[in-house]
Amino acid sequence: MKKIIFILSLIIILSSNVVHADGEDVDIQIEFDFVRTVEELREMATDIVHLEVLDERGEWINLWPDGNGPTERSPYELFTISNARILNVFQGSLTVGEVIEVRQLGGNLEGVTWTTNALANFSNGDEVILFLGLAASGHYGIFFPMQSIFVVGNDGELSSYHTMNDLVLTWDYLNQIQHDNGIEPANTNEAESNYSEEYNDRETSPSPTTVENSNMKKIGIIVTGTILIALLIILTIRNRNRKKDE
């Protein structure tokens, strides 16, 4: 019941505070509830995972595809989509090596910027601990985003992404959650080898720019070869004419 109430309250907050016209920059200040302990975060989260961020992109998403949303504005909201690989699972049904998408409200796309007070901007290769919630649409969001994001430092230390968060998360507590849920600790090599085939295919597929550059190189080689052959023919004809004159 707690999770359902939270999801509904978050939807109401987003619906009431975001007013925009298509193509406009927007500054969104969201009033989130705060929990008092990491134990409460654990209770709320459907999944608690250690992730490596692979890449991010902005995307306009229709929050009311059934047409039942507000009529005074566009149903599309700008989200940041983070593709992330699971390194370890402490709670939930996700698996090590799986690649998932995590949505956050706000971001940048095609020159339009939506700024929010809760958006976490990750870099490729960042490692984070996230307390996630699986939405009815099948995507993952960050419940209590001001408190549910913990950065894994180069030294392995955990720290909150948002400075106003005073909750402390430790590896010991995460390991306890994992043990309580009967989940085996992750094998790092397994995490490396279990890349999603879909993500690998996408990662190795050439971009349109790469294909275009490759085609241009091929054309350049063909043109150069044709010019060299033409020069050889001209030189051969000239040599024959010289011999005839002699």
Secondary structure, DSSP 8 states (H G I E B T S, - for coil): -HHHHHHHHHHHHHHHH----TT--EEE-------SSHHHHHHH-SEEEEEEEEEEEEEEEES-TTS-S-SSS-SEEEEEEEEEEEEEEEESS--TT-EEEEEEE-EEETTEEEEESS-----TT-EEEEEEEE-TTS-EEESSTTTSEEEE-TTS-EEESSTT------HHHHHHHHHHTT-----HHHHHH---HHHHHHHHS--HHHHHHHHHHHHHHHHHHHHHHHHHHHHHHHHHHHHHH-
